[in-house]
């Protein structure tokens, strides 16, 4: 399936990339972690859509876990 000549898999990858770039522009660390978590979720989905690319899935799931820890468990 394609949208504007680009596959849905590629769109998910592009969305993840844009969210990642936006997250690194944040001055507030909390906002950075929230947006970065969405990027990680999209990258995990992208990894599964790429015939299960484990390096993408594992690294982004781990980063998501770190963000989750600092956002919800270790609140400052």
Secondary structure, DSSP 8 states (H G I E B T S, - for coil): -EETTEEHHHHHHHHHHHHHHHHTT-SSHHHHHHHHHHHHHHHHHHHHHTT--HHHHHHHHHHHHHHHIIIIIS--
